[in-house]
């Protein structure tokens, strides 16, 4: 089971590449806060499912240092024993790693997408992301190009 936070969904939607997630994972689960942030009441794609957090104590704990979406995504991933959490926020990634969750971010999704031949160029997509004000450090950008075999 794959749980996602909002950033990956938002940027891929802006780029018209949200279907990459469906092709890679078939189904993604998101918490209510992420649904509200990304879709704001609009109909969700059929491959995205909202799951309610049953035990909110961990969510409340995470909200002391993280935003609502990140907190709910981590709490839901823990509760569902998710195979993977897609999250980009650095503080949220560190918190998720401390809990033992397996994580990736949108760059990891792009690298896997290229490996599976679902996208042609990680560089092109990262450049588009930057044009939409998605922050990618120069180090991350260069490392991703090396891992993608584009540098």
C-alpha positions as CSV (number, residue, x, y, z in Angstrom):
1,X,0.0,0.0,0.0
2,X,1.3,3.5,-1.0
3,X,0.4,6.6,1.0
4,X,1.1,10.0,-0.4
5,X,1.4,13.5,1.0
6,X,0.3,16.4,-1.1
7,X,3.4,17.8,-2.8
8,X,3.9,15.0,-5.3
9,X,0.3,15.0,-6.3
10,X,0.2,18.8,-6.7
11,X,3.3,19.1,-8.8
12,X,2.6,16.2,-11.0
13,X,-1.0,17.5,-11.6
14,X,0.5,20.9,-12.6
15,X,2.7,19.2,-15.1
16,X,-0.1,17.0,-16.4
17,X,1.8,13.9,-15.2
18,X,-0.3,12.7,-12.3
19,X,-1.1,9.5,-14.2
20,X,2.5,8.5,-13.6
21,X,1.5,7.6,-10.1
22,X,-1.3,5.5,-11.3
23,X,0.9,3.6,-13.8
24,X,3.5,3.0,-11.2
25,X,1.4,2.1,-8.1
26,X,-2.1,1.4,-9.5
27,X,-3.6,2.8,-6.3
28,X,-2.6,5.5,-3.8
29,X,-4.1,6.2,-0.4
30,X,-4.3,9.7,1.1
31,X,-5.5,11.1,4.3
32,X,-8.4,13.6,4.4
33,X,-6.1,16.6,5.0
34,X,-4.2,15.8,1.8
35,X,-7.4,15.4,-0.1
36,X,-8.6,18.8,1.0
37,X,-5.3,20.4,0.2
38,X,-4.9,18.8,-3.3
39,X,-8.4,18.4,-4.5
40,X,-10.4,20.9,-2.4
41,X,-13.7,19.1,-2.8
42,X,-13.2,18.1,-6.5
43,X,-13.7,14.6,-7.5
44,X,-10.7,12.4,-6.9
45,X,-9.2,10.2,-9.7
46,X,-10.5,6.6,-9.2
47,X,-7.1,5.3,-8.3
48,X,-6.8,7.6,-5.3
49,X,-8.6,6.6,-2.1
50,X,-9.1,8.6,1.0
51,X,-8.6,6.7,4.3
52,X,-9.5,8.1,7.7
53,X,-7.0,7.8,10.5
54,X,-8.4,5.5,13.2
55,X,-6.0,6.3,15.9
56,X,-5.4,10.1,15.9
57,X,-2.9,10.2,18.8
58,X,0.1,9.8,16.6
59,X,-1.3,12.4,14.2
60,X,-1.6,14.9,17.1
61,X,1.9,14.1,18.2
62,X,3.3,14.8,14.7
63,X,1.3,18.0,14.3
64,X,3.5,19.6,17.0
65,X,6.3,19.9,14.5
66,X,4.7,19.2,11.1
67,X,1.8,20.5,9.0
68,X,-1.6,18.8,9.1
69,X,-1.1,17.0,5.8
70,X,2.3,15.7,6.6
71,X,1.2,14.6,10.1
72,X,-1.9,12.8,8.7
73,X,0.1,11.1,5.9
74,X,2.7,9.8,8.4
75,X,0.1,8.7,10.9
76,X,-1.9,6.9,8.1
77,X,1.2,5.2,6.7
78,X,2.1,3.9,10.1
79,X,-1.5,2.8,10.8
80,X,-1.8,1.0,7.5
81,X,1.7,-0.4,7.7
82,X,2.3,1.2,4.2
83,X,4.9,-0.2,1.9
84,X,5.9,3.4,0.9
85,X,5.2,7.0,1.9
86,X,5.6,9.6,-0.7
87,X,6.7,12.9,1.0
88,X,9.0,15.7,0.1
89,X,9.1,18.0,3.1
90,X,12.5,17.5,4.8
91,X,11.2,17.7,8.3
92,X,8.4,15.2,7.5
93,X,10.9,12.9,5.7
94,X,13.2,12.9,8.8
95,X,10.2,12.2,11.1
96,X,8.9,9.4,8.9
97,X,12.4,7.8,8.7
98,X,12.6,7.8,12.5
99,X,9.4,5.8,12.7
100,X,10.8,3.2,10.3
101,X,8.7,4.1,7.3
102,X,10.1,3.6,3.8
103,X,9.9,6.9,2.0
104,X,10.5,8.5,-1.3
105,X,9.7,11.9,-2.8
106,X,8.7,13.2,-6.2
107,X,12.3,12.9,-7.5
108,X,12.4,9.2,-6.4
109,X,9.1,8.7,-8.2
110,X,10.6,10.3,-11.4
111,X,13.7,8.1,-11.1
112,X,11.5,4.9,-10.8
113,X,9.3,6.2,-13.6
114,X,12.3,6.5,-15.9
115,X,13.6,3.1,-14.8
116,X,10.2,1.6,-15.8
117,X,10.3,3.6,-19.1
118,X,7.2,5.6,-18.2
119,X,9.1,8.9,-18.7
120,X,11.9,9.7,-21.1
121,X,13.8,12.4,-19.2
122,X,14.1,13.1,-15.5
123,X,16.0,16.3,-16.4
124,X,13.1,17.6,-18.5
125,X,10.5,16.9,-15.7
126,X,12.7,18.5,-13.0
127,X,13.2,21.6,-15.2
128,X,9.4,21.8,-15.6
129,X,9.0,21.4,-11.8
130,X,11.4,24.3,-11.3
131,X,9.4,26.5,-13.6
132,X,6.4,25.8,-11.3
133,X,8.4,27.0,-8.3
134,X,9.1,23.5,-7.0
135,X,12.3,23.8,-5.0
136,X,15.0,21.3,-5.9
137,X,18.5,21.9,-4.5
138,X,21.4,21.9,-7.0
139,X,22.8,18.9,-5.2
140,X,19.6,16.9,-5.4
141,X,19.2,17.9,-9.1
142,X,22.7,16.8,-10.0
143,X,22.4,13.5,-8.0
144,X,19.1,12.7,-9.7
145,X,20.7,13.3,-13.1
146,X,23.5,10.9,-12.3
147,X,21.0,8.2,-10.9
148,X,18.9,8.7,-14.1
149,X,22.0,8.2,-16.3
150,X,21.5,11.7,-17.7
151,X,24.7,13.3,-16.6
